[in-house]
Amino acid sequence: RFTNRGMVSIPWTTPISSLPKDISESLECYQIKERFGNLASTIWETVWGYLILNHNERKSYWDMVKKKLEARRMDWLFGRTTAKDAVRVWLKKHHGIPNSEYLGYPADIEIGEDDYGRPVPKGKWVQEIGIIPALSMAHADRMAVAVVGPPNQRLGIDLEQIRAREEGFKTLAFTEGESALLNSLEASSREEWMTRFWCAKEAVGKALGRGLIEGPKSLVVQELDAQTGTVKVALQGKLSEMFPEYAGTQIIVYTAKEENYIVASTICEIIRET
């Protein structure tokens, strides 16, 4: 009811707990799960949309309603809700009023996109504080996550549910070297690690702001640590050319399992080959 004082999503430390402490303390990470029953195509879905969306976002929402894109629409609402909550908390902590319950209204924060499709928080408040926080977000199967941090931070996060993949997915998504890594694991854990690999690639693509521009093999998992869930990823092809500072390096990605979901996060820390 009081959207300037409350939130639907909740804090989630899992995706950022393995990051360097000085970085993780500057981030806000929130998640939301389907826990209200099926809201799709009900009056409560419409109320929810009008509470959190601004004028521009409502146009996108009603376009999905007209096209009857129910599943996509709900995931979209979940993602926007979580991202707005994370941005509001980050702004309050770093640019707000100490000890105040006021969080600002969700509709004051528009989740736009840059030229490459990366989510960007927008609003009149940007002119007031003079900065735009970094944002990365993901949603999968009625669950969403968003992480927010200081400007220019290369944040990347991805979320996937562990499930059996279609025939040919492994060949399409992974190189021979990655397949060898997966085959070195216990058969019972391969679907889980296949999801970890995929999430790691997506997280790096989001952090760099270009996605998987030449398909899944734009990024290659070269190492894994089965105990910590950490994987090391290298750029390939055009992506490597676009970011020469990462040539000859490995990017660290942290993956974790919670319930039947895998979440991967990165700030593009690098390890240079010796």
Accessible surface in RSA format (square Angstrom, percent):
REM  Atomic radii and reference values for relative SASA: ProtOr
REM  Chains: A
REM  Algorithm: Lee & Richards
REM  Probe-radius: 1.40
REM  Slices: 20
REM RES _ NUM      All-atoms   Total-Side   Main-Chain    Non-polar    All polar
REM                ABS   REL    ABS   REL    ABS   REL    ABS   REL    ABS   REL
RES ARG A   1   239.57 100.6 173.47  88.4  66.11 157.4  78.71 107.6 160.87  97.5
RES PHE A   2   128.88  64.5 120.05  74.4   8.83  23.0 123.11  74.6   5.77  16.5
RES THR A   3    26.03  18.5  21.41  21.7   4.62  11.0  17.61  23.7   8.42  12.7
RES ASN A   4    20.44  14.1  20.44  19.8   0.00   0.0   0.00   0.0  20.44  19.8
RES ARG A   5   129.19  54.2 108.80  55.5  20.39  48.6  30.45  41.6  98.74  59.8
RES GLY A   6    35.53  43.8   0.00   N/A  35.53  43.8  32.78  90.0   2.75   6.2
RES MET A   7    67.55  35.0  28.02  18.5  39.53  94.1  32.49  27.6  35.05  46.4
RES VAL A   8    50.38  33.2  44.43  40.2   5.96  14.4  48.84  42.4   1.54   4.2
RES SER A   9     4.14   3.5   0.00   0.0   4.14   9.5   0.00   0.0   4.14   5.8
RES ILE A  10    83.60  47.6  83.44  62.2   0.16   0.4  83.60  60.2   0.00   0.0
RES PRO A  11    87.74  63.9  72.74  66.3  15.01  54.5  72.81  60.1  14.94  92.8
RES TRP A  12    12.92   5.2  10.59   5.1   2.32   5.5  12.14   6.5   0.78   1.3
RES THR A  13    95.11  67.6  92.80  94.1   2.31   5.5  63.52  85.3  31.58  47.7
RES THR A  14    39.89  28.4  30.46  30.9   9.43  22.5  17.01  22.8  22.88  34.6
RES PRO A  15     4.32   3.1   0.00   0.0   4.32  15.7   3.18   2.6   1.14   7.1
RES ILE A  16    18.23  10.4  18.23  13.6   0.00   0.0  18.23  13.1   0.00   0.0
RES SER A  17    80.31  67.9  45.54  60.8  34.77  80.1  38.51  82.0  41.80  58.6
RES SER A  18    65.37  55.2  42.34  56.5  23.03  53.0  18.49  39.4  46.89  65.7
RES LEU A  19    10.18   5.7   2.60   1.9   7.59  19.1   2.60   1.8   7.59  20.4
RES PRO A  20    46.36  33.8  33.58  30.6  12.78  46.5  46.16  38.1   0.20   1.2
RES LYS A  21   154.75  75.5 144.96  88.9   9.79  23.3  88.85  80.0  65.90  70.2
RES ASP A  22   108.27  75.8  87.44  87.0  20.83  49.3  46.18 108.7  62.09  61.9
RES ILE A  23    36.77  20.9  36.77  27.4   0.00   0.0  36.77  26.5   0.00   0.0
RES SER A  24    21.58  18.2  16.76  22.4   4.82  11.1   6.00  12.8  15.58  21.8
RES GLU A  25   117.49  67.5  87.07  65.9  30.42  72.4  44.69  86.4  72.80  59.4
RES SER A  26    23.16  19.6  21.14  28.2   2.02   4.7  21.55  45.9   1.61   2.3
RES LEU A  27     6.87   3.8   0.13   0.1   6.74  16.9   0.14   0.1   6.74  18.1
RES GLU A  28    16.28   9.3  15.42  11.7   0.87   2.1   0.93   1.8  15.35  12.5
RES CYS A  29     4.69   3.6   0.00   0.0   4.69  11.0   0.00   0.0   4.69   5.1
RES TYR A  30    13.90   6.5  13.90   7.9   0.00   0.0   0.83   0.6  13.08  16.1
RES GLN A  31     7.36   4.1   7.36   5.4   0.00   0.0   0.00   0.0   7.36   5.6
RES ILE A  32     0.00   0.0   0.00   0.0   0.00   0.0   0.00   0.0   0.00   0.0
RES LYS A  33    48.81  23.8  48.81  29.9   0.00   0.0  36.42  32.8  12.39  13.2
RES GLU A  34    51.94  29.8  28.79  21.8  23.15  55.1  28.51  55.1  23.43  19.1
RES ARG A  35   121.94  51.2  86.67  44.2  35.27  84.0  63.76  87.1  58.18  35.3
RES PHE A  36    91.38  45.7  61.21  37.9  30.17  78.5  71.38  43.3  20.00  57.2
RES GLY A  37    48.02  59.2   0.00   N/A  48.02  59.2  40.59 111.4   7.43  16.6
RES ASN A  38   105.73  72.9  77.85  75.2  27.88  67.1  33.66  81.0  72.07  69.7
RES LEU A  39    26.97  15.0  26.93  19.3   0.04   0.1  26.97  18.9   0.00   0.0
RES ALA A  40     7.91   7.3   0.30   0.5   7.61  17.3   0.30   0.4   7.61  20.1
RES SER A  41    85.62  72.4  45.75  61.1  39.87  91.9  45.66  97.2  39.97  56.0
RES THR A  42    52.17  37.1  41.41  42.0  10.77  25.7  50.30  67.6   1.88   2.8
RES ILE A  43   116.70  66.4 106.92  79.7   9.78  23.6 110.24  79.4   6.47  17.5
RES TRP A  44   163.11  65.5 160.35  77.6   2.75   6.5 135.22  72.1  27.89  45.2
RES GLU A  45     2.48   1.4   2.48   1.9   0.00   0.0   1.11   2.2   1.36   1.1
RES THR A  46    38.24  27.2  38.24  38.8   0.00   0.0  20.95  28.1  17.28  26.1
RES VAL A  47    57.47  37.8  53.95  48.8   3.52   8.5  57.30  49.8   0.17   0.5
RES TRP A  48    20.51   8.2  18.31   8.9   2.20   5.2  20.38  10.9   0.13   0.2
RES GLY A  49     0.93   1.1   0.00   N/A   0.93   1.1   0.93   2.5   0.00   0.0
RES TYR A  50    97.54  45.5  88.84  50.5   8.70  22.6  59.61  44.8  37.92  46.8
RES LEU A  51    78.45  43.7  69.67  49.8   8.78  22.1  72.20  50.7   6.25  16.8
RES ILE A  52     7.79   4.4   7.79   5.8   0.00   0.0   7.79   5.6   0.00   0.0
RES LEU A  53     0.21   0.1   0.21   0.1   0.00   0.0   0.21   0.1   0.00   0.0
RES ASN A  54    29.86  20.6  26.37  25.5   3.48   8.4  15.09  36.3  14.77  14.3
RES HIS A  55   126.72  69.3 121.38  84.4   5.35  13.7  88.35  91.1  38.37  44.6
RES ASN A  56    77.90  53.7  71.79  69.4   6.11  14.7  15.57  37.5  62.34  60.3
RES GLU A  57     7.82   4.5   5.85   4.4   1.97   4.7   7.82  15.1   0.00   0.0
RES ARG A  58    71.55  30.0  71.45  36.4   0.10   0.2  12.05  16.5  59.49  36.1
RES LYS A  59   127.72  62.3 114.86  70.5  12.86  30.6  75.68  68.1  52.04  55.4
RES SER A  60    53.45  45.2  45.34  60.5   8.10  18.7  18.83  40.1  34.62  48.5
RES TYR A  61     3.43   1.6   3.43   1.9   0.00   0.0   0.96   0.7   2.47   3.0
RES TRP A  62    85.05  34.1  85.05  41.2   0.00   0.0  83.22  44.4   1.83   3.0
RES ASP A  63    62.90  44.1  60.42  60.1   2.48   5.9  17.09  40.2  45.81  45.7
RES MET A  64    10.30   5.3  10.30   6.8   0.00   0.0   9.55   8.1   0.75   1.0
RES VAL A  65    44.18  29.1  37.88  34.3   6.30  15.2  37.88  32.9   6.30  17.1
RES LYS A  66   164.40  80.2 133.82  82.1  30.59  72.8  85.07  76.6  79.34  84.5
RES LYS A  67   128.10  62.5 104.30  64.0  23.80  56.7  66.75  60.1  61.35  65.3
RES LYS A  68   178.49  87.1 155.79  95.6  22.70  54.1 101.84  91.7  76.65  81.6
RES LEU A  69    58.73  32.7  53.97  38.6   4.75  12.0  58.73  41.2   0.00   0.0
RES GLU A  70    72.45  41.6  69.74  52.8   2.70   6.4  19.28  37.3  53.17  43.4
RES ALA A  71    67.80  62.3  63.06  97.3   4.74  10.8  63.37  89.2   4.43  11.7
RES ARG A  72   153.69  64.5 145.06  73.9   8.63  20.5  49.70  67.9 103.99  63.0
RES ARG A  73     8.86   3.7   8.86   4.5   0.00   0.0   0.00   0.0   8.86   5.4
RES MET A  74     0.05   0.0   0.05   0.0   0.00   0.0   0.05   0.0   0.00   0.0
RES ASP A  75    23.06  16.2  23.06  23.0   0.00   0.0   0.75   1.8  22.31  22.3
RES TRP A  76    33.81  13.6  33.37  16.2   0.44   1.0  22.59  12.0  11.22  18.2
RES LEU A  77     0.00   0.0   0.00   0.0   0.00   0.0   0.00   0.0   0.00   0.0
RES PHE A  78     0.05   0.0   0.05   0.0   0.00   0.0   0.05   0.0   0.00   0.0
RES GLY A  79     0.32   0.4   0.00   N/A   0.32   0.4   0.22   0.6   0.10   0.2
RES ARG A  80    31.68  13.3  31.68  16.1   0.00   0.0   0.00   0.0  31.68  19.2
RES THR A  81     3.14   2.2   2.45   2.5   0.69   1.6   2.98   4.0   0.16   0.2
RES THR A  82     0.06   0.0   0.06   0.1   0.00   0.0   0.06   0.1   0.00   0.0
RES ALA A  83     0.00   0.0   0.00   0.0   0.00   0.0   0.00   0.0   0.00   0.0
RES LYS A  84     0.40   0.2   0.40   0.2   0.00   0.0   0.40   0.4   0.00   0.0
RES ASP A  85     3.32   2.3   3.32   3.3   0.00   0.0   0.00   0.0   3.32   3.3
RES ALA A  86     0.00   0.0   0.00   0.0   0.00   0.0   0.00   0.0   0.00   0.0
RES VAL A  87     0.00   0.0   0.00   0.0   0.00   0.0   0.00   0.0   0.00   0.0
RES ARG A  88     4.63   1.9   3.33   1.7   1.29   3.1   1.74   2.4   2.88   1.7
RES VAL A  89    10.63   7.0  10.63   9.6   0.00   0.0  10.63   9.2   0.00   0.0
RES TRP A  90     6.48   2.6   6.48   3.1   0.00   0.0   6.48   3.5   0.00   0.0
RES LEU A  91    25.39  14.1  24.47  17.5   0.91   2.3  24.72  17.4   0.67   1.8
RES LYS A  92    52.70  25.7  43.08  26.4   9.61  22.9  43.48  39.1   9.22   9.8
RES LYS A  93   136.11  66.4  98.06  60.2  38.06  90.6  65.33  58.8  70.79  75.4
RES HIS A  94    82.58  45.1  53.45  37.1  29.13  74.5  35.99  37.1  46.59  54.2
RES HIS A  95    85.25  46.6  48.01  33.4  37.24  95.3  40.07  41.3  45.19  52.6
RES GLY A  96    38.25  47.2   0.00   N/A  38.25  47.2  15.04  41.3  23.20  52.0
RES ILE A  97   114.57  65.2 110.53  82.3   4.03   9.7 111.59  80.4   2.98   8.1
RES PRO A  98   111.58  81.3  89.50  81.6  22.08  80.2 100.78  83.2  10.80  67.1
RES ASN A  99   159.25 109.8 112.05 108.3  47.20 113.7  41.20  99.2 118.05 114.1
RES SER A 100    29.10  24.6  17.78  23.7  11.31  26.1  15.91  33.9  13.19  18.5
RES GLU A 101   122.85  70.5 109.74  83.0  13.11  31.2  48.59  94.0  74.26  60.6
RES TYR A 102    96.61  45.1  91.23  51.9   5.38  14.0  68.59  51.5  28.01  34.5
RES LEU A 103    26.46  14.7  15.96  11.4  10.50  26.4  18.70  13.1   7.76  20.9
RES GLY A 104    14.06  17.3   0.00   N/A  14.06  17.3  13.96  38.3   0.10   0.2
RES TYR A 105   100.05  46.7  99.53  56.6   0.52   1.4  64.58  48.5  35.47  43.7
RES PRO A 106     4.89   3.6   4.89   4.5   0.00   0.0   4.89   4.0   0.00   0.0
RES ALA A 107    31.91  29.3  25.17  38.8   6.74  15.3  25.20  35.5   6.72  17.8
RES ASP A 108    78.39  54.9  67.08  66.8  11.31  26.8  23.96  56.4  54.43  54.3
RES ILE A 109     5.31   3.0   5.31   4.0   0.00   0.0   5.31   3.8   0.00   0.0
RES GLU A 110    34.27  19.7  34.10  25.8   0.17   0.4   1.95   3.8  32.32  26.4
RES ILE A 111     7.16   4.1   0.48   0.4   6.68  16.1   0.48   0.3   6.68  18.1
RES GLY A 112     9.27  11.4   0.00   N/A   9.27  11.4   9.05  24.8   0.22   0.5
RES GLU A 113   106.67  61.2  86.73  65.6  19.93  47.5  20.13  38.9  86.54  70.7
RES ASP A 114    46.43  32.5  28.87  28.7  17.56  41.5  31.74  74.7  14.69  14.7
RES ASP A 115   146.01 102.3 107.11 106.6  38.90  92.0  29.55  69.5 116.46 116.1
RES TYR A 116   130.66  61.0  96.25  54.8  34.41  89.5  65.42  49.2  65.24  80.4
RES GLY A 117    38.80  47.8   0.00   N/A  38.80  47.8  20.26  55.6  18.54  41.5
RES ARG A 118    82.42  34.6  76.39  38.9   6.03  14.4  25.14  34.4  57.28  34.7
RES PRO A 119    31.72  23.1  28.44  25.9   3.28  11.9  28.53  23.6   3.18  19.8
RES VAL A 120    31.57  20.8  31.23  28.3   0.34   0.8  31.57  27.4   0.00   0.0
RES PRO A 121     1.41   1.0   1.40   1.3   0.01   0.0   1.40   1.2   0.01   0.1
RES LYS A 122    88.86  43.4  87.97  54.0   0.89   2.1  47.77  43.0  41.09  43.8
RES GLY A 123    29.55  36.4   0.00   N/A  29.55  36.4  19.02  52.2  10.53  23.6
RES LYS A 124   176.65  86.2 168.63 103.5   8.02  19.1 113.15 101.8  63.50  67.6
RES TRP A 125    31.43  12.6  29.10  14.1   2.34   5.5  29.63  15.8   1.80   2.9
RES VAL A 126    29.26  19.3  28.79  26.1   0.48   1.2  28.79  25.0   0.48   1.3
RES GLN A 127   161.70  90.4 130.32  95.2  31.38  74.7  46.49  99.0 115.21  87.4
RES GLU A 128   146.67  84.2 106.46  80.5  40.21  95.7  45.06  87.2 101.61  83.0
RES ILE A 129    49.75  28.3  23.84  17.8  25.92  62.5  31.13  22.4  18.63  50.6
RES GLY A 130    60.50  74.6   0.00   N/A  60.50  74.6  31.54  86.6  28.95  64.8
RES ILE A 131    49.36  28.1  42.75  31.8   6.61  15.9  49.36  35.5   0.00   0.0
RES ILE A 132    76.29  43.4  66.80  49.8   9.49  22.9  66.80  48.1   9.49  25.8
RES PRO A 133     2.36   1.7   0.00   0.0   2.36   8.6   0.00   0.0   2.36  14.6
RES ALA A 134    16.95  15.6   7.50  11.6   9.45  21.5  16.95  23.9   0.00   0.0
RES LEU A 135     8.73   4.9   0.00   0.0   8.73  21.9   0.00   0.0   8.73  23.5
RES SER A 136     3.84   3.2   2.63   3.5   1.21   2.8   2.87   6.1   0.97   1.4
RES MET A 137    21.85  11.3  15.20  10.1   6.65  15.8  13.99  11.9   7.87  10.4
RES ALA A 138     6.91   6.4   1.16   1.8   5.75  13.1   6.85   9.7   0.06   0.2
RES HIS A 139    80.09  43.8  61.81  43.0  18.28  46.8  38.16  39.3  41.93  48.8
RES ALA A 140    10.45   9.6   5.30   8.2   5.15  11.7  10.45  14.7   0.00   0.0
RES ASP A 141    70.92  49.7  53.20  53.0  17.72  41.9  19.24  45.3  51.67  51.5
RES ARG A 142    59.47  25.0  57.33  29.2   2.14   5.1  27.25  37.2  32.22  19.5
RES MET A 143     1.13   0.6   1.04   0.7   0.09   0.2   1.04   0.9   0.09   0.1
RES ALA A 144     0.00   0.0   0.00   0.0   0.00   0.0   0.00   0.0   0.00   0.0
RES VAL A 145     0.35   0.2   0.00   0.0   0.35   0.8   0.00   0.0   0.35   1.0
RES ALA A 146     0.06   0.1   0.06   0.1   0.00   0.0   0.06   0.1   0.00   0.0
RES VAL A 147     4.31   2.8   4.31   3.9   0.00   0.0   4.31   3.7   0.00   0.0
RES VAL A 148     0.00   0.0   0.00   0.0   0.00   0.0   0.00   0.0   0.00   0.0
RES GLY A 149     0.00   0.0   0.00   N/A   0.00   0.0   0.00   0.0   0.00   0.0
RES PRO A 150    39.97  29.1  39.97  36.4   0.00   0.0  39.97  33.0   0.00   0.0
RES PRO A 151    46.78  34.1  34.34  31.3  12.44  45.2  34.46  28.4  12.32  76.6
RES ASN A 152   150.01 103.4 111.21 107.5  38.80  93.4  41.34  99.5 108.67 105.0
RES GLN A 153    42.72  23.9  29.18  21.3  13.54  32.2   6.05  12.9  36.67  27.8
RES ARG A 154    76.03  31.9  73.72  37.6   2.31   5.5  22.36  30.6  53.66  32.5
RES LEU A 155     9.26   5.2   3.19   2.3   6.07  15.3   3.19   2.2   6.07  16.3
RES GLY A 156     1.11   1.4   0.00   N/A   1.11   1.4   0.00   0.0   1.11   2.5
RES ILE A 157     0.12   0.1   0.12   0.1   0.00   0.0   0.12   0.1   0.00   0.0
RES ASP A 158     8.73   6.1   8.73   8.7   0.00   0.0   0.00   0.0   8.73   8.7
RES LEU A 159     1.70   0.9   0.00   0.0   1.70   4.3   0.00   0.0   1.70   4.6
RES GLU A 160    31.88  18.3  31.88  24.1   0.00   0.0   0.29   0.6  31.59  25.8
RES GLN A 161    49.49  27.7  49.49  36.2   0.00   0.0   3.35   7.1  46.14  35.0
RES ILE A 162    22.80  13.0  16.71  12.4   6.09  14.7  16.71  12.0   6.09  16.5
RES ARG A 163   115.66  48.6 107.84  55.0   7.83  18.6  55.04  75.2  60.62  36.7
RES ALA A 164    78.15  71.9  55.76  86.0  22.39  50.9  55.80  78.6  22.35  59.2
RES ARG A 165    52.70  22.1  23.10  11.8  29.60  70.5  15.01  20.5  37.69  22.8
RES GLU A 166   153.75  88.3 138.40 104.7  15.35  36.5  59.32 114.7  94.43  77.1
RES GLU A 167   179.85 103.3 150.53 113.9  29.33  69.8  72.49 140.2 107.36  87.7
RES GLY A 168    45.33  55.9   0.00   N/A  45.33  55.9  31.68  86.9  13.65  30.6
RES PHE A 169    35.32  17.7  30.21  18.7   5.11  13.3  34.33  20.8   0.99   2.8
RES LYS A 170    58.27  28.4  56.35  34.6   1.92   4.6  39.12  35.2  19.15  20.4
RES THR A 171   104.41  74.3  97.68  99.0   6.74  16.1  70.31  94.4  34.10  51.6
RES LEU A 172   124.26  69.2 115.64  82.7   8.62  21.7 120.98  85.0   3.28   8.8
RES ALA A 173     0.37   0.3   0.37   0.6   0.00   0.0   0.37   0.5   0.00   0.0
RES PHE A 174     4.50   2.3   0.00   0.0   4.50  11.7   0.00   0.0   4.50  12.9
RES THR A 175    34.98  24.9  30.53  31.0   4.44  10.6  33.35  44.8   1.62   2.5
RES GLU A 176   159.64  91.7 147.28 111.4  12.36  29.4  64.10 124.0  95.53  78.0
RES GLY A 177    46.14  56.9   0.00   N/A  46.14  56.9  37.92 104.1   8.22  18.4
RES GLU A 178     0.14   0.1   0.00   0.0   0.14   0.3   0.00   0.0   0.14   0.1
RES SER A 179    22.83  19.3  22.83  30.5   0.00   0.0  15.33  32.6   7.50  10.5
RES ALA A 180    61.24  56.3  49.92  77.0  11.32  25.8  54.92  77.3   6.32  16.7
RES LEU A 181    44.64  24.9  43.14  30.9   1.49   3.8  44.32  31.1   0.31   0.8
RES LEU A 182     0.18   0.1   0.18   0.1   0.00   0.0   0.18   0.1   0.00   0.0
RES ASN A 183    77.97  53.8  64.22  62.1  13.75  33.1  22.68  54.6  55.29  53.4
RES SER A 184    87.91  74.3  45.24  60.4  42.66  98.3  48.58 103.5  39.32  55.1
RES LEU A 185    25.29  14.1  18.95  13.6   6.33  15.9  21.97  15.4   3.32   8.9
RES GLU A 186   136.45  78.3 128.43  97.2   8.02  19.1  48.88  94.5  87.57  71.5
RES ALA A 187    74.20  68.2  55.19  85.2  19.01  43.2  55.43  78.1  18.77  49.7
RES SER A 188   113.58  96.0  69.35  92.6  44.23 101.9  59.78 127.3  53.80  75.4
RES SER A 189    28.98  24.5  27.12  36.2   1.87   4.3  25.50  54.3   3.49   4.9
RES ARG A 190    76.21  32.0  76.21  38.8   0.00   0.0  17.46  23.9  58.74  35.6
RES GLU A 191    78.95  45.3  77.25  58.4   1.71   4.1  29.14  56.4  49.82  40.7
RES GLU A 192    33.43  19.2  32.47  24.6   0.96   2.3   5.70  11.0  27.73  22.6
RES TRP A 193    10.66   4.3  10.66   5.2   0.00   0.0   0.73   0.4   9.94  16.1
RES MET A 194    21.60  11.2  21.36  14.1   0.24   0.6  20.41  17.4   1.19   1.6
RES THR A 195     0.08   0.1   0.05   0.1   0.02   0.1   0.02   0.0   0.05   0.1
RES ARG A 196    22.49   9.4  22.49  11.5   0.00   0.0   0.03   0.0  22.46  13.6
RES PHE A 197     0.00   0.0   0.00   0.0   0.00   0.0   0.00   0.0   0.00   0.0
RES TRP A 198    41.05  16.5  41.05  19.9   0.00   0.0  34.62  18.5   6.43  10.4
RES CYS A 199     0.00   0.0   0.00   0.0   0.00   0.0   0.00   0.0   0.00   0.0
RES ALA A 200     0.00   0.0   0.00   0.0   0.00   0.0   0.00   0.0   0.00   0.0
RES LYS A 201     0.00   0.0   0.00   0.0   0.00   0.0   0.00   0.0   0.00   0.0
RES GLU A 202    40.40  23.2  40.15  30.4   0.25   0.6   2.83   5.5  37.57  30.7
RES ALA A 203     0.00   0.0   0.00   0.0   0.00   0.0   0.00   0.0   0.00   0.0
RES VAL A 204     0.00   0.0   0.00   0.0   0.00   0.0   0.00   0.0   0.00   0.0
RES GLY A 205     0.25   0.3   0.00   N/A   0.25   0.3   0.25   0.7   0.00   0.0
RES LYS A 206    58.40  28.5  51.37  31.5   7.03  16.7  49.94  44.9   8.46   9.0
RES ALA A 207     0.42   0.4   0.00   0.0   0.42   1.0   0.07   0.1   0.35   0.9
RES LEU A 208     3.33   1.9   0.00   0.0   3.33   8.4   0.03   0.0   3.30   8.9
RES GLY A 209     4.26   5.3   0.00   N/A   4.26   5.3   3.38   9.3   0.88   2.0
RES ARG A 210    57.11  24.0  42.24  21.5  14.87  35.4   4.10   5.6  53.00  32.1
RES GLY A 211    25.98  32.0   0.00   N/A  25.98  32.0  22.88  62.8   3.11   7.0
RES LEU A 212    35.24  19.6  13.68   9.8  21.56  54.2  13.95   9.8  21.28  57.3
RES ILE A 213    65.65  37.4  27.10  20.2  38.55  92.9  35.77  25.8  29.88  81.1
RES GLU A 214   102.05  58.6  69.67  52.7  32.38  77.1  37.29  72.1  64.76  52.9
RES GLY A 215    26.23  32.3   0.00   N/A  26.23  32.3  22.15  60.8   4.08   9.1
RES PRO A 216    24.50  17.9  24.50  22.3   0.00   0.0  24.50  20.2   0.00   0.0
RES LYS A 217    88.68  43.3  81.10  49.8   7.58  18.0  44.21  39.8  44.47  47.4
RES SER A 218     3.00   2.5   0.00   0.0   3.00   6.9   3.00   6.4   0.00   0.0
RES LEU A 219     0.00   0.0   0.00   0.0   0.00   0.0   0.00   0.0   0.00   0.0
RES VAL A 220    19.56  12.9  19.56  17.7   0.00   0.0  19.56  17.0   0.00   0.0
RES VAL A 221     1.79   1.2   0.00   0.0   1.79   4.3   0.00   0.0   1.79   4.9
RES GLN A 222    68.92  38.5  49.07  35.9  19.85  47.3  19.97  42.5  48.95  37.1
RES GLU A 223    75.92  43.6  74.17  56.1   1.75   4.2  26.91  52.1  49.01  40.0
RES LEU A 224    42.24  23.5  13.96  10.0  28.28  71.1  16.67  11.7  25.57  68.8
RES ASP A 225    61.59  43.1  56.79  56.5   4.80  11.4  20.00  47.1  41.59  41.5
RES ALA A 226    59.69  54.9  33.98  52.4  25.71  58.5  33.98  47.9  25.71  68.1
RES GLN A 227   169.49  94.8 135.56  99.1  33.94  80.8  52.11 110.9 117.38  89.0
RES THR A 228    87.97  62.6  60.38  61.2  27.59  65.7  66.88  89.8  21.09  31.9
RES GLY A 229     3.63   4.5   0.00   N/A   3.63   4.5   2.78   7.6   0.84   1.9
RES THR A 230    24.03  17.1  22.87  23.2   1.16   2.8  15.18  20.4   8.85  13.4
RES VAL A 231     0.19   0.1   0.00   0.0   0.19   0.5   0.19   0.2   0.00   0.0
RES LYS A 232    54.57  26.6  54.57  33.5   0.00   0.0  18.80  16.9  35.77  38.1
RES VAL A 233     0.00   0.0   0.00   0.0   0.00   0.0   0.00   0.0   0.00   0.0
RES ALA A 234     8.44   7.8   8.24  12.7   0.20   0.5   8.44  11.9   0.00   0.0
RES LEU A 235    15.49   8.6   2.44   1.7  13.04  32.8   2.44   1.7  13.04  35.1
RES GLN A 236    69.80  39.0  67.71  49.5   2.09   5.0  14.83  31.6  54.98  41.7
RES GLY A 237    45.26  55.8   0.00   N/A  45.26  55.8  33.96  93.2  11.31  25.3
RES LYS A 238   108.87  53.1 106.05  65.1   2.83   6.7  49.91  44.9  58.96  62.8
RES LEU A 239     0.00   0.0   0.00   0.0   0.00   0.0   0.00   0.0   0.00   0.0
RES SER A 240    27.15  22.9  24.82  33.1   2.33   5.4   7.17  15.3  19.98  28.0
RES GLU A 241   138.15  79.3 111.63  84.5  26.51  63.1  49.44  95.6  88.71  72.4
RES MET A 242    71.32  36.9  42.14  27.9  29.17  69.5  50.26  42.7  21.06  27.9
RES PHE A 243    13.48   6.7  13.39   8.3   0.08   0.2  13.40   8.1   0.08   0.2
RES PRO A 244    89.64  65.3  77.90  71.0  11.74  42.7  79.25  65.4  10.39  64.6
RES GLU A 245    82.20  47.2  67.89  51.4  14.31  34.1  58.60 113.3  23.60  19.3
RES TYR A 246    18.17   8.5  15.15   8.6   3.02   7.8   4.70   3.5  13.46  16.6
RES ALA A 247    56.22  51.7  41.75  64.4  14.47  32.9  45.12  63.5  11.11  29.4
RES GLY A 248    49.46  61.0   0.00   N/A  49.46  61.0  31.17  85.5  18.29  41.0
RES THR A 249     3.99   2.8   0.43   0.4   3.56   8.5   0.00   0.0   3.99   6.0
RES GLN A 250    17.24   9.6  17.24  12.6   0.00   0.0   0.98   2.1  16.26  12.3
RES ILE A 251     0.37   0.2   0.37   0.3   0.00   0.0   0.37   0.3   0.00   0.0
RES ILE A 252    26.11  14.9  26.06  19.4   0.05   0.1  26.06  18.8   0.05   0.1
RES VAL A 253     0.00   0.0   0.00   0.0   0.00   0.0   0.00   0.0   0.00   0.0
RES TYR A 254    36.07  16.8  33.18  18.9   2.89   7.5  21.83  16.4  14.24  17.6
RES THR A 255     5.84   4.2   0.00   0.0   5.84  13.9   0.53   0.7   5.31   8.0
RES ALA A 256    27.87  25.6  24.68  38.1   3.19   7.3  27.78  39.1   0.09   0.2
RES LYS A 257   105.47  51.5  78.07  47.9  27.40  65.2  31.20  28.1  74.27  79.1
RES GLU A 258    50.54  29.0  45.92  34.7   4.63  11.0  21.89  42.3  28.65  23.4
RES GLU A 259   118.00  67.7  85.59  64.8  32.41  77.2  54.40 105.2  63.60  51.9
RES ASN A 260    66.52  45.9  65.15  63.0   1.37   3.3  25.68  61.8  40.84  39.5
RES TYR A 261    24.71  11.5  24.24  13.8   0.47   1.2  11.65   8.8  13.06  16.1
RES ILE A 262     0.00   0.0   0.00   0.0   0.00   0.0   0.00   0.0   0.00   0.0
RES VAL A 263     2.31   1.5   1.51   1.4   0.79   1.9   1.51   1.3   0.79   2.1
RES ALA A 264     0.27   0.2   0.00   0.0   0.27   0.6   0.27   0.4   0.00   0.0
RES SER A 265     4.67   3.9   4.53   6.0   0.13   0.3   3.89   8.3   0.78   1.1
RES THR A 266     1.61   1.1   0.00   0.0   1.61   3.8   0.01   0.0   1.59   2.4
RES ILE A 267    19.11  10.9   8.99   6.7  10.12  24.4   8.99   6.5  10.12  27.5
RES CYS A 268     9.76   7.4   0.76   0.8   9.00  21.1   0.76   1.9   9.00   9.7
RES GLU A 269    43.73  25.1  34.79  26.3   8.94  21.3  26.19  50.7  17.54  14.3
RES ILE A 270    64.09  36.5  39.38  29.3  24.71  59.6  39.38  28.4  24.71  67.1
RES ILE A 271    58.77  33.4  55.02  41.0   3.74   9.0  58.46  42.1   0.31   0.8
RES ARG A 272   144.82  60.8 132.60  67.6  12.22  29.1  59.65  81.5  85.17  51.6
RES GLU A 273   118.13  67.8  87.69  66.3  30.44  72.5  35.83  69.3  82.30  67.2
RES THR A 274   183.19 130.3 107.46 108.9  75.73 180.5 109.43 147.0  73.76 111.5
END  Absolute sums over single chains surface
CHAIN  1 A    13564.6      10730.8       2833.9       7361.6       6203.0
END  Absolute sums over all chains
TOTAL         13564.6      10730.8       2833.9       7361.6       6203.0
